[in-house]
Amino acid sequence: KQEVTQIPAALSVPEGENLVLNCSFTDSAIYNLQWFRQDPGKGLTSLLLIQSSQREQTSGRLNASLDKSSGRSTLYIAASQPGDSATYLCAVPGSGGYQKVTFGIGTKLQVIP
Amino acid sequence: GAVVSQHPSWVICKSGTSVKIECRSLDFQATTMFWYRQFPKQSLMLMATSNEGSKATYEQGVEKDKFLINHASLTLSTLTVTSAHPEDSSFYICTAAGGQSNTEAFFGQGTRLTVV
């Protein structure tokens, strides 16, 4: 059974800092890994999808890396802004393909102006 | 990428009423859809697997008579919360599988349900 852990559970940083969010998973036989953002009371916004054959993906100030062998992914946020404040979720589809997705509990980020 | 539309994005209902949430795959046929629920300060947990044309498969601890799932077509699955209680207030999200990719799940936007 896949288990996804996200560390830290919460993070508070001053504006402008670079930061790293961590996601680890127990079953390395994955096809991809996806990072989401969830604003309070809102739905999920997809940030980055990394295929298993990729090592990283970049979108603007966001960079996600994937190390399947060690069961880890990191989300790097450069030059953080108050608007980045949200909960960031890591999601891993089942090893059988698009089957059941396992979500991490998330990292709640607060960027202080 | 493929698009999954979930409706409504938020809903408030009175205790005892029923609420229907729709999950549609807009540009592909989704043979399988999954429904998740997010409890406060917990991760999204799988509730049930919805297969087109057959009964849904529920995870342990999920009341199938309370959370009715219907997957009547290849593009639509619905989740009906029956006789809603305040403890049913939660965030519900669907994912869909299918299309040209069998290794990627496509996510609805989620529905925030508040039962008063």
Interface residues (C-beta under 8 A of the other chain):
Chain A: V4 Y31 N32 Q34 F36 G41 K42 G43 L44 S46 L49 Q51 L89 A91 P93 G97 Y98 Q99 K100 V101 F103 G104 I105 G106
Chain B: Q6 S9 W10 T32 F34 Y36 K41 Q42 S43 L44 M45 L46 T49 F91 I93 T95 A97 G98 S101 N102 T103 E104 A105 F107 G108 Q109 G110 T111 R112
